[in-house]
Amino acid sequence: MAYRDLRDFLRTLETGGVLKRVRAEVDPELEITEIADRTVKAGGPALWFERVKGSPYPVVLNLFGSEERMRLALETESLDAIGQRLRELVTPPSLSGLMDKLAALPRLAEVAGYFPRTVRHGPCQDVVEEPPSLASLPVLKCWPKDGGRFITLPLVITRDPRTGRRNVGMYRMQVYDDRTTGMHWHLHKDGSYHFLRAREEGGGPADRLEVAVALGADPATIYAATAPLPRDVDEFFFAGFLRRAPVELVRCKTVDLEVPAHAEFVLEGYVRLDEFRREGPFGDHTGFYSEAADYPVFHLTCLTRRRDPIYPTIVVGRPPMEDTFMGKATERIFLPLIQLQLPEIVDYNFPVEGVFHNCVVVAIKKTYPGHARKVMHALWGMGQLMFTRLIVVVDHDVNVQDLSEVAFTVLNHIDAQRDVEITRGPVDDLDHATPVRRYGGKMGIDATRKWPEEGQPRGWPEAQVMTDDVRDLVTRRWKEYGF
């Protein structure tokens, strides 16, 4: 049964013994980060800070900070199983005959049940703050050289001013004062796309783009805001798919947008289309500070909340951190969709050391010369995979989840002059190694076995593998050897 809200999930974590309440008073400036960093790197529990200096509200974090908690959050025994469900969802059924059409009806009815549902009132509007102010929120300053305090787990909701389609994204928000924050919209993200669309259209009333921000929702809805969905696919619909139940939404008080009815806090407001302000630096998920730059400014017009709200947040930094496990969930859930377009892919692995957009290792069933290079370029042309700096391609029998096996294969299989592909293209906003922002070099390594047509006329050596009968013999006699 789907979690109704954040606190429903917290009860599950506490009952399962994977949530710790911290009753000592803690400082949202740096102290909570240090506690969280030590906890997640030690494989520790979710954290509930009951007394936070300067705020009447408790703070929860590390909610997704293990594979077990990600499975609990998405109510599944296997993240790969969600990927298979997603593949079935987007694969059109065969409707060649009457029986096929009848068989498809239950599936269509199930899909219809994933769409969000608008209700008249939700707990997120139990209290309307007058005047609206961010002053009481326990917003963290995470790292010593951060430009200020940052809201780090917001569900930022906008509409395309041309089509009316909604986007829900997770974009950090630096708090400037009680009524304004930064809006960290990377150029390639959908929130930025809506902002640029609004500028092209000439803006709405007073040249503004309306924005709503939900803090705290059921865990599937929080995760959905981070998912690399195609543009114009509604994240609330995707959350409904994950939950197997619709997300309940309520209309905002001052903007024409809907928010999760069971959120903890809702910030309503707008960004002006001609206003930018310096945002950052920020200690990011790369493990380095992202540089300060100019971004749009969010203006608060209304703040609503539950009567006893809980403030959810996340601390990012050098992996592994909480977002590591959210990224690994994305890796497993979206593999089947990648395979629909590139069926030769057997598996892939985004090593956490590559912070997900720096490296991917791909195993393929190779069937023709140049196949590895075809896969490299296909991935570079696919959604957020365009940011990948390094793609390593190996044969299907290499376990890409075992980085030692990958390293052995790569270090023994490549001829640098022949097997390395260098190109250029878009890179992530947070990539600090490129000479200019958002554009830089990429490398592909073809570590597959080479065919004669690929410049290997002398053939390829056979791997050392013991015969099955000898392996079985030694297994049977192992205790006789005295081990």
N, C-alpha and C positions, 0 to 999 in steps of 0.2 A: 504494500500500500504506500502510495507516494507521501513523502514528507510534506506536511502542510506549510511549514515555514522553517526558518533557521532554528528556532528553539526546539522544534520537534526533532531536528537532526542532533542538536546538542544533547537532548535527553537520551537519544540512542547511543551517542558517544559515551556519556557518563555511565549509563547502565552497563555498557560493554567494558568499562574500566580504561578507556582510552582518552579521557578528558580529566585534566587536573585543575582544580580551583586554587588560585593563588590569593590568599586573604591579606597578605601584607600589602601596604600601600606601595605603589610603583609609579615611576615617573614616565610619562609618554615620550619624553625627550631622551633618546638613546638607551635608557635602562631596559625598557621592554624589548627593544631590538636585541640586546645582548642576551637576554634570557631566551628569547625565541631562537636565536642563532645556535646557542648551545643545545637547546632542546631538540631542534629538528636534526642537527648533525649527529646527535646521540640516538636518533630513532625514537624520540620521546613522544608524549601525548599531545593532544590539542590542549590549549591553554585558555583559561577563563580568569581574567584579572578582575577581581571584585571591587577593588579600591584603586582608582587611578587619580593621581594628583591633578587637581584643577578641574575635575569633571565629576558630575553626579552619575555618569553612566559607566557600566562595566565594559571591558574590551575582551573580545575573543579572537584568537588567531590560531594558526597551525591546524586549521580544520581539515585540510586536505594533505597533511604532511606525511603520508605514507601510502603505499599501494593499498593496504588494507582499508584505510579511511577513504581513499578514492572509490573503492568498490562499495563501501558503505554509503558514500554520498550518492552514488548513482544506482544503488540498490541492485547490484549484480554480483554474481560469483566470478565473473570473468569480463574484463574490459574488451577482450576480443569478441565476446558474444554480442556486445553492443554493436561492434563493427559489422558483424554478420547481419544483425537486424537492420542496420542502416543500409547495407547493400541490398537487402530484400526490398526495403522501402523504395529505393530509387530504381530498381530493376522492373521495367514494365511487365505485367503478367501477359501470358499468351491469351488472346481473346479470339481465337480462330473459330470457335464454335459456341453453341449455347451453354454447354456444361462448363466450359472455361469461364464464360462470363458470370455464370451463377457462382462458381467457386471463388471468383475475385471479389464478390460483394462483401463478405465479412472483412476482407483486408481493407477495402475502401472505407467501410464503416469505422474500422479501427483508426485509420489515418484521420478521418474527420474528427475523431475524439481528441486529437493532439492539438487542435487549434486553440489559441487562448480564448478565454471567456471573460467578458466585461461584467462586473457586478456593480451595484449601486454604492456600496460602502465597504471599506476594508479597514482593518486595525491600523494600517499605516497612516490613517487620517483621524485617529482618535483625538489627537491634540494638534492644534494649529498654533505654532509659535507666533506671538505678536510682541514686538516686531520680529521678523525673521532674522536669525543670527547664528553664525557658526561658532560663536565663542565658547559654548558649553561642550562642544564635541571633543572627545579625547583623541584628537588627530596626532599621529606620531611624527616626531622627527626621528628618522631611522639611523642615519649615519652622520658622523661629525661634520663633514663638509657639505651636507645637503643645504640647498638654498633656503630651506624653511621646513614647515610641516606639510605633509602630503597625505591626502586621502588616497589609499592605494587599492581598495577593493570596491570601486563604485561601478554600478551598472548605469552607463551613460546612454540615454535614449534620445534619438533624434528622428526626424522624418526627412526623406528626400523631398525638397520643395517642388520638384517637378512631377514625381510619380506618387508621392504620398506614402511610399513604402518605408517601413520602420527599420532602424538599426539599433541594436543593443551591443555596445562595446565596453571594454574595460580600459579606461584611459586615466592615468594618474592626474590628480588635481592638487596643485600647490596652493595652500591657503595664504592669500595676501593679507586679508583683513576679515572682519566679521561678515562681509557681504560679497566678497569677490575671491575667485580662485583662478589659477591657470587651467587651461584645457589642453592637455598634451595629446593633440591629434597629429600622429605621424602622417606624412604626406600620402602614404600608400594605403591608409586605413579608411574604412567606410565612413567614420565620423567626419574625417577631413573631406571626404568626397561630398558629403551633404553640405558642409560649410562652403566648399568651392562652388557647388551647384547653386547655393543661395546667392553667392556673389555674382554668378553669371546671370541669375534671374533678376537681379536688382534688389533682392532681399524682400522680407515681409514688412510688417508694420515697423516703421522706424529703422529699417535695414537691420533686422535682427533674425537670428535663427533660434527658435525655442529649443530648450534643453530641459530634460528631467533626469534626475540622478537618484537611483534607489540604492540604499545602503542596507544590506541584509535581505536575503530571500531564501527560499528553499535551496539546497545545495546544487541541484541540477540546473536551476536557473542561473545561479552564480557561475557555474562552470560554463554554461552555454554562452555567456558573454565573452568568454575567452576563445571559443571554438573558431577555427578558420573556415567559416561557412562561405559559400559563394555570395556575392553581393545580391541583395534583395531577398535572400532567404531569411525569414523572420526567426530570430534567436528564441523568441518565446514559443514558437512552434517547435523548434528543435528541443527546447526544454520539455515541452509536452511529450515529445517522442521519448526522451530519456526517462521521464517520470511515468510514462504510460497514463497520463492524466493531464487535463488542460491546466495551464497557469491562469489563475484568477487575476484579472487586472481591474484597476479602478481609475477613473478619469482624474487628472490633476485639477487643482483648484484655480490656477492662474495661467496655465499653458494648455494647449490643445494636444496633449499626449496622455498615454496610459502608463501606469506603473504597477508592479506586483502589489496586489492588495494586502499581502501579509509581510511587506517589507518592514524594517525597523525604523528607518528614517527615509524621508523623501525630500530632496532639494529641487525646487522648481525655479526656473529662471531662463536666461537667454545669453547668447554671445552676440556682441555687435560685430558686424561684418568688416568694419574698418578699424578695429581696435586690437592691438597686440601688445604683449608685455613680456619682459624677460622672465623666463621660467627655468628653474634648475640653478646649479647642478643637482644631480640626484644619484645616490648610490644604487645602481640598477642591478637587474638580474644577471648581467654579464660579469659581475664581480668588480666592476670599475664604475667610476662616476661618469654619467653621461653629461655632456657639456651643456652649459646654459644657452638658450636660444629663445627667440620670440615666438609666442604662441597666442591663440585667442584667449579672451578673458571671459569667464563665466560670472554672470551677475545673479545673485540670489533674490528672488521675488517672494518666495514662500517656503517655509519649512514646516512639514508635518511629521508626526512620529506616533509611535505606539505610546501607551501610558507608561510603560516600564521598558524602554528600548535598550537593546544591546548593540554596541558598536562593533561591527566586524572589520577586521583589517588583515593585511598580509605584509610580511617583511620579505623583501627580496635581496639577494646578494650572491656572493660566490656559491655555486652549487656544491652539495645539494641543499636546497631550501624548499619551502612549501610548494612553490610554483614548479619545481622539478617534477613532482608527482602529477600535477595537473597537465604538464607537457607530455609526460609519458602516457597518460590517459588519452590525450589527443593522438599520439603516435599509434596506439592500438586501435582506437575507434575509427580512424580515418584511413587505415591501411586498405580495407576492402574497397573503398571508393577509388583510391589510387590504382588498385588492381583492375578495376573496371576499365580504366583507360589504358593501363599498361599491364596486361595480363601476364607478361613474362616475369614480373616481380614476384618473388617467392616470399620475401620478408625484407624489412628494413629496420634500422636502428639509428636513432638520433642520440649519440653519446651525450650525457649530461655535461661533460666537460666542454662541449661545443655550444652550450646554452641554446641548443635546438636550431638556431638559424645559421650556425657556422659549419656544421658537418652532418652528413648522413651517409651511412654505409648501406648499400643495396645489394641484395642477392638476386640474381636473375637466372632464368632458364635460357641459356644462350643457344640460339638456333641459326645465326648467320654472322658473317664477318661484319665488324663495326657495330654489333648489337649494343655493346656497353655504351658507346658514344651516343647512339640514338636515345638510350634511356637517360643519360646525363642531360641532354638538351631538352628532352621532353619534360623532365623534372624542373629545369630552370624556367620553363615556360608555363608552369602550373601554379597559379595562386601564390600563396606566401612561400612556396618552395623556391620562388625566384630569388629569395634572399640567401640561399644556401651557398656558402663560400667554397666548400669542399664536398665533392661527391665521390665516394669510393665505390666501385662496382666490382663484385666478386661473383663466382659461380654459385649455382643453387645449392651445392653441397657444403658450403661454408656457413657455419652458424654465426650470423651477424650479431647475435646477442652476446657472444663470447669474444670480447675485444682482443684477448690474447691470440685466439685463432685467427681473427681478422689481421692482426699485426703480422703473424707468421706468414699468412698468405700474401699480403701486400709486399712485405719486405723481401719475399723470395720470388714473386711472380712478375715484377715490373722491370721493364727496360725504360729508363727515364726518358730517353729521346723519343721512343715510339709510343709510350703508353700514357703520357701526361698531356692533358688537354688544357690549354689556357685560354680564357675568354674574359669578356667584361660585361657588366650589366648592373642592374639595380641591386643595392645592398640595404640592409636594415638601417634605419635612422640611428640606431645605437652602435653601429660598427665604427669603432674609433681608429681602426688600422688603415683605412683608405685615405688617399691624399685629399679627397674632397668628400663631402657628405653625400650619402645616398647613391653613390656610383663608384664601382671598384672592380677589382679583378676576382675571377673565380677559377678554381682548378678542379678538373676531373681526373681521376686515376682509374684506368682500366686494369684491374688486377685479375681479370679472368684468364683462363688458359687460352693461349694464342693459337690461331689457326694459320696454316701456310699463307692464306690470302691476306693475313694481317701482318705479314712480314716475319714469319717464323718458319722458314723452309726446313730447318733441321729437326722439326718435330718437338714434342713436349714430353718431359720425363713422367714416368708413372710414379705415383705416390707409394711409399712403403706401407703396406697393409698386410698383417699376418693372416694366414688362412683361417677360415672359420673352425675347421676341425681341431687345429692346434689351440686356438683360443678356448674352445669348449673343453678340451682335455685339461688345460692348465686351470680353468675355472673349477672343474670337478676335483682336481687334486690339490687345490690351493692349501688346504689345511695340512695335507701330508708334507708340504714343504716346510712346515713349522712357522708359518706366518700367522 
